[in-house]
Amino acid sequence: MTNTKFAQWAGVAMVAGLVVISHAEGPPMRDATTHEQLIPKLRQAQQNDPMKKMAVVPGADPADVYKPKDILSESDIIAFQGVATLVPKRAIILIPKNYQDRIAMLPGAKMVSWADFYVANRGWITTVEVSRTQAEGNVPLTDDTQKHLSECGNLVIATYMGGPISMLPLKEPKVPDPKAPKTTNPKTPVTTEPAKP
């Protein structure tokens, strides 16, 4: 008997809850913007288009001058066990003789990202994190890094923030020409102290 009363009470409570939910306020209704209202806004936006006011710059179009090159011609391919990846040219710093056959595309190899390829081949690939100035050839690699490279038996890839990067050849430091005129004015003393207010 108590189970029957409990079931009746639960049924009444559920029905009361549904009635309350059905009478709850929904989101406020708004009118949708019509096509006729959008047309004047479109005309106004077209009349105020800043691109129409810009002057044409003389000279060659940069898009024509610096056309993107084929990614394959700008990359080296590393392949092993049916999987291959692309790295930028000059990103491979060291290729030991026993890994030279892996710097070519294998027939039927599946292309994967550098991150996936590196995870699967960490046993024979070593990365060297370089700075932007080192990659640009403005600063040489540290002595510790060069020592590590001379002792390393793995394929070595230069990386910047975890991704492969090209290493440009080291630029020769510019030696000032003794015959060149001096650019500083000898009458003006050079100070290293900040100016006083």
N, C-alpha and C positions, 0 to 999 in steps of 0.2 A: 504494500500500500504506500509506503514511503517512496518507493521507486517511481510509482505512478505520479505522485504529487511532484516529485522532483522533476520528472520529465515534463509535466505540464508547466511548471514554473519556468524551466529552461526554454520551453517553446514560447511562452509569453514574453520572456526577456529578449529572445532573439527577434521576435516580431516587433517589439518596441524599438529595438536597436535599428532595424531596417526602416521603420517609420521615421525615426530621427534622422537617419542618413538621407532618406529621400527628401526630407524637408530642409536639409542644409543648403546654404546658399552656394551657388556655383560661381565660377569666375564671371566678372562683369562682361556684359555683351558690348561689343563695339562694332561699328560699321566698317566694312572693308573699303579700302581706297578703290575708287572706280577708275576705269580707263580714261574718262574725261578729266578726272582730277590729276592724273599722271602726265597727260600731254603737256599742259603748261609748264610743269616742273622740268620735263625733259627739254623743252625749247629753251628755258632759262639756263639750264646747265650747258646746253650746246652753245648758246650765245656767250657765256662767260668762260669758255674753254681756254685755259692759259696756253695750250699748245699752239693755238692759232696766232698768238701774239709773239711767239718766239721767232727771232730772225734766223735765217739759214746761215750756218757757219761755212765760210769758204774753205776749200781744200778737199782732199780725198776723204771718202767715207771710211772711218776706222774699221767698220765691219768688213770692208773690202780689203783693207791693208792687212789686218790681222785676222785672217780667216782661220778658224780652228783646224788643226791638223788631225790626221787620222790617229786615233788613240794607239793603235798597234805600232805605228812608226815611232811613237814617243815613249814606248814601253819595252821592257824586257819581260820575257815569259819564263816562269819557273814551273817545272812540271815534275811530278813524281807519283807513281802508282795510280795512274789514270785520273789524276786531279791536277789542275794548273791554275796559276794566278798571274796577274800583271803587277809589275812594280815600275815606277818611273825609270827612265834611262839614267845611268850613273848612280842609282840607289844601291846597287850591289858593289860593295867596297872590296870584298875579297872572295875569289872563286878558287877553292882548292882543286887540284887536278882530278881528284876522284869524284867531284861534283860537277864538272864541266858539261857532262852529258845531260844534266838536269836543266840547263839554261836553253831550252828549246821546247817547242810545242810537240806533244806526243799525239799521234793519231787517235782520235776518239776520246781525248781527255776532256773531263768536265771542268768548266771554268767556275771558280769560286772566289769569294772575296779574300783579300790579303789576311784578314783576321782569322777566317776559318782555315786557310791554308797553313798559317803559322802555328795555330793551335795543334794541328795534326802533324806538323813536321818540326817541332821544337828540338828534337834530338839532333838534327844536323843543320839547323839554321840558328844563327845568333844575331841579335839586333844590337846596334849601338845608337843610343839616343844622342842626337846632336842638337846644337842650338841653331837658331835661324842664321846667325852671322857665320857659323861654321859651314852651314849648307851653302851659303852664298859665296864662300871662298875668301871671306875677309879675315877669318881667324882660323889658325890651324887646329887640328885635333890635339887634345892634351897628350902629354908624354905617357901617362898611364894608359890611355886608349890606344895609342900607337904601339906600346909594348904588348898590350893584350892582343892586338891584331897580328903582331908578328908571331905570337905563340898559339894563336887560334887555328884549329883544324876544320872549323865549320864554315859554311857559307855565311858571309856577314852582310847584313842589310842596314843601311843608315835609316834611322827613323826620327821623326819629329812629332812629338806628342802622340806616339804610338803608331803612326802611319809612315810608310816608306816615303823618303824624300830624296831628290837628286842632290848629289854633292858636286858642286862646281869646283873646277880646279882652283887651287890656292892662288890668290892674286899676289903678285910681287909687290912689296911695299914700295911706295914712291919715294925715291931719293931726291931731295931738293937739288936743283941744278945750281952750282955755285955762280954761274954766269948770269942766271936769271935775276931780274931786278927784284928787290925786296918789296913786299907788299905793305909792310908796316911803315909808318912814318917815324923816323928816328927822333923827331922833335917832341913827339907825344910819348910821355913815359907810360909804361905798362904797369898797372897796379893790380894787386891781387886782393886788396881790401875793398869792402863794399863802400860805396859813397855815403858820406855822412849827411843826414838831413839838415 
